[in-house]
Amino acid sequence: MNKLIIVLLFFLASCSGVHRISNSDLSWLYRDSRKEKPEFLLYNHANDSSTIFLKMPVSFVPYQKNKSGEQSADMFLKITVFPSYENKKILDTSSFHFTAPFTDDSTAFILKRFYVRRPADKSLLMLNLYDVQGELLNQSFLNEDSSTQGSNAFLFYEEGKDYPLFLTVLGTTKNISITCNDTNQLLWVRCFFREYPIAHPPFSNKQPVVFSYNSDSTFHLHRDTSGFYQFRSTGKGIYHLQYDTIQKSGAVLYNFGDDYPLVTDANQMVAALRYMTTAGEYEKIQQAADKKEAIDQFWIDVSGSKERARFLIKIFYTRMQNANRFFTSYLQGWKTDKGMIYLIFGSPKTVYKTSESEFWDYGYFKGYGNLNFTFKKIENPFTGNDYILVRSAAYEPVWYIAVDHWRQGRIIQTNE
């Protein structure tokens, strides 16, 4: 049977029994997979249509040899638009067949673009990638922001690249070209150069820091003759781009340092230890002339051996890097409430998402019972990834049990 017919039948079958995404376990979103995954980007290039960009590493592509011995991969992208995570009504669907050409360059990636009807504002796009047999290879989600100057109204290009940035986290020295569909006006850049504290423990009754929208500085950009705005970050911070400053919406560029999301800065490595050190221990490490040596010594002291210390360091700082990948908002990912829980407890066993909240379940935790956390989504013009933990005094004993595990050189069983 023709490949297209096979996959068409598969897609028709997959439309039956549609259920709410909020009822699906999405814990795989936060698993530490060493395999690179596809990335998607949504751009509203016109009032009635949008472009979805796909960037797919060749290491992900399921290449197969044909009768001539040549390798390629037939793949399908299915896009389903829902009103929200908790609504199973389908607003729109699109399906695309494409062939991924073969290359033996393991660092290469496949770039594709697909044109779709512009989704309704605040809708949710589910993007499923299939191979030619109809096996689901990857599932991703995109939130649509159709506001006049929302995040989907801009595209960013790094200097020397002919494809857009899929993540708007920059290094310090990057030159960026910016395009947007709706205006020839000045583009205002509001700058926020601030250092935020780490998250409070889950049992804390301290009020979270309230973000101030008063910018630290402002400058503006003109469109050049090629139709782009040219931007260069002036240091670590948040850059909020607007052509209508009366509204809070706008696109955002983040600069958390050249290596981000990797964790290479000794000061940040020290800061993350505050979750499991006493005030005296933390001050001693902070004041050490060689901070990396002091970090190593801390882990040797709690683990009892250099070999065990290396293992703990690998787990802890891999979690820190993953937190940056998964939870970055206006904060580095490891500083967020989700990042704090992920660092100490690891990847949750079960995750459920709605438009307003996220629920993490770790199952039975010895010495405590069933352990779960709820995070409430905060409306933030800078990011759709701002969540605050619902704190409770009931978490105090399990927090110290978990910290004590680390301080004995042991790691809680996780699902990573």
QUIQUISUL-V675308 format. One record per residue. RES is the residue in three letters. PSI is psi in whole degrees, -180 to 180 (NA if undefined). Layout:
RES/PSI, RES/PSI
This chain:
MET/144, ASN/139, LYS/-41, LEU/-37, ILE/-42, ILE/-48, VAL/-35, LEU/-44, LEU/-38, PHE/-44, PHE/-40, LEU/-41, ALA/-36, SER/-17, CYS/-20, SER/149, GLY/33, VAL/135, HIS/168, ARG/135, ILE/-30, SER/-17, ASN/-1, SER/140, ASP/117, LEU/27, SER/-22, TRP/-21, LEU/-29, TYR/23, ARG/145, ASP/89, SER/126, ARG/-13, LYS/130, GLU/148, LYS/160, PRO/151, GLU/146, PHE/152, LEU/133, LEU/130, TYR/124, ASN/92, HIS/-10, ALA/171, ASN/-26, ASP/2, SER/158, SER/162, THR/134, ILE/121, PHE/140, LEU/128, LYS/113, MET/117, PRO/142, VAL/-23, SER/-18, PHE/-20, VAL/131, PRO/74, TYR/145, GLN/150, LYS/138, ASN/-173, LYS/-24, SER/-2, GLY/4, GLU/148, GLN/139, SER/179, ALA/122, ASP/128, MET/162, PHE/138, LEU/124, LYS/127, ILE/121, THR/129, VAL/124, PHE/157, PRO/-32, SER/177, TYR/-35, GLU/6, ASN/122, LYS/1, LYS/132, ILE/120, LEU/-32, ASP/155, THR/150, SER/145, SER/139, PHE/133, HIS/138, PHE/159, THR/129, ALA/114, PRO/154, PHE/143, THR/146, ASP/9, ASP/106, SER/-14, THR/-4, ALA/167, PHE/157, ILE/132, LEU/129, LYS/154, ARG/144, PHE/138, TYR/129, VAL/165, ARG/141, ARG/123, PRO/156, ALA/150, ASP/142, LYS/15, SER/171, LEU/128, LEU/126, MET/123, LEU/116, ASN/126, LEU/129, TYR/153, ASP/-179, VAL/-21, GLN/-2, GLY/14, GLU/130, LEU/120, LEU/-32, ASN/144, GLN/132, SER/162, PHE/142, LEU/136, ASN/131, GLU/129, ASP/99, SER/10, SER/157, THR/-44, GLN/40, GLY/-179, SER/-25, ASN/5, ALA/-1, PHE/150, LEU/142, PHE/136, TYR/128, GLU/146, GLU/129, GLY/-2, LYS/141, ASP/16, TYR/153, PRO/162, LEU/131, PHE/-24, LEU/132, THR/36, VAL/118, LEU/162, GLY/171, THR/-35, THR/14, LYS/133, ASN/131, ILE/134, SER/135, ILE/136, THR/148, CYS/156, ASN/-31, ASP/-2, THR/153, ASN/14, GLN/175, LEU/145, LEU/114, TRP/139, VAL/113, ARG/127, CYS/138, PHE/108, PHE/90, ARG/152, GLU/124, TYR/148, PRO/166, ILE/166, ALA/149, HIS/152, PRO/159, PRO/-14, PHE/-1, SER/143, ASN/13, LYS/144, GLN/137, PRO/156, VAL/129, VAL/125, PHE/130, SER/128, TYR/5, ASN/115, SER/156, ASP/-28, SER/166, THR/142, PHE/172, HIS/160, LEU/143, HIS/148, ARG/139, ASP/-178, THR/-21, SER/-2, GLY/11, PHE/154, TYR/137, GLN/128, PHE/144, ARG/126, SER/146, THR/9, GLY/177, LYS/136, GLY/-167, ILE/134, TYR/113, HIS/119, LEU/126, GLN/147, TYR/-8, ASP/99, THR/-5, ILE/-32, GLN/158, LYS/-18, SER/166, GLY/165, ALA/158, VAL/137, LEU/137, TYR/142, ASN/103, PHE/16, GLY/159, ASP/-33, ASP/-9, TYR/136, PRO/4, LEU/154, VAL/100, THR/-12, ASP/123, ALA/-35, ASN/-40, GLN/-37, MET/-38, VAL/-46, ALA/-38, ALA/-22, LEU/-12, ARG/-25, TYR/-22, MET/13, THR/157, THR/167, ALA/-39, GLY/-45, GLU/-43, TYR/-44, GLU/-39, LYS/-44, ILE/-41, GLN/-37, GLN/-3, ALA/142, ALA/-39, ASP/96, LYS/-38, LYS/-36, GLU/-39, ALA/-37, ILE/-48, ASP/-43, GLN/-38, PHE/-47, TRP/-33, ILE/-41, ASP/-41, VAL/-25, SER/-28, GLY/-7, SER/155, LYS/-38, GLU/-46, ARG/-37, ALA/-43, ARG/-39, PHE/-47, LEU/-42, ILE/-44, LYS/-46, ILE/-49, PHE/-47, TYR/-20, THR/-41, ARG/-40, MET/-43, GLN/-41, ASN/-39, ALA/-39, ASN/-39, ARG/-39, PHE/-36, PHE/8, THR/130, SER/-125, TYR/-5, LEU/154, GLN/143, GLY/-38, TRP/-17, LYS/-11, THR/168, ASP/-43, LYS/-43, GLY/-40, MET/-49, ILE/-41, TYR/-41, LEU/-47, ILE/-41, PHE/-14, GLY/-165, SER/133, PRO/154, LYS/-37, THR/140, VAL/129, TYR/138, LYS/141, THR/-178, SER/-24, GLU/-12, SER/173, GLU/137, PHE/124, TRP/131, ASP/129, TYR/0, GLY/-155, TYR/129, PHE/116, LYS/129, GLY/-2, TYR/-44, GLY/-156, ASN/129, LEU/123, ASN/159, PHE/145, THR/133, PHE/130, LYS/134, LYS/137, ILE/131, GLU/121, ASN/123, PRO/-11, PHE/-25, THR/151, GLY/13, ASN/32, ASP/113, TYR/144, ILE/134, LEU/138, VAL/103, ARG/157, SER/143, ALA/-21, ALA/-18, TYR/-11, GLU/-49, PRO/-41, VAL/-31, TRP/-48, TYR/-29, ILE/-46, ALA/-43, VAL/-39, ASP/-35, HIS/-50, TRP/-42, ARG/-10, GLN/8, GLY/21, ARG/152, ILE/134, ILE/140, GLN/129, THR/178, ASN/20, GLU/NA
